[in-house]
Amino acid sequence: MSPLATTSRLPRSGNAALASGAFIQAVVGAEFVLAGLNKLVDPAYATQFRGFVQASPGALAGPLAPLFQGLIAPNVAVAAELSRFAELAGGLILLLAALEVLRRRLASPFGAEHAYEPAVALTSAVAALLLSGMSLTIFLLEGGRLPGVNPGFAFTSPIAIELLLVPLALAVAWMETARFFALRPHRA
């Protein structure tokens, strides 16, 4: 049997591709963990969330305005708590899943395959998808525009962090979905 015909749990790109993906996942996860913790320790977060939603351009006009006026504004305290814990929980899930990818790169017995791995990958994919939706919602709520050339951005980033997190989180969701399908037990 030739070396290419043998089955291996590493793709041809090897550990470098997996490590790069896990690193990006860990950075995105850390961003959301810190954002969630900032909201958790802010005693006036619910009040500030209400003011943010009511004063945001996207809540008054734009594609999400009817949703915010009909669903979020009447339930702003619940929405504030959901956003607070969704960021923290989603970020923790992404960080733990990135550590799981790292663990699998290590030698046995620590790096051994476990039955829970597909569930971790699927949970991480869902968390990344939800976090990308949150980032896009915040960007639209703030009245964000697509990045472009503007002299006002000469000393700042032309891409809002919320908009940058959307494709990164979507890439993590895609990667974790593929990992889920690769790790799930194959039925004969």
ABEGO torsion letter per residue (X at the ends): XBAAABBBABBAAEAAAAAAAAAAAAAAAAAAAAAAAAAAABAAAAAAAAAAAAABAAAABEAAAAAAAAAAAAAAAAAAAAAAAAAAAAAAAAAAAAAAAAAAABBOAAABBBAAAAAAAAAAAAAAAAAAAAAAAAAAAAGBBBBBBBAAAAABBABBAAAAAAAAAAAAAAAAAAAAAAABBBBX
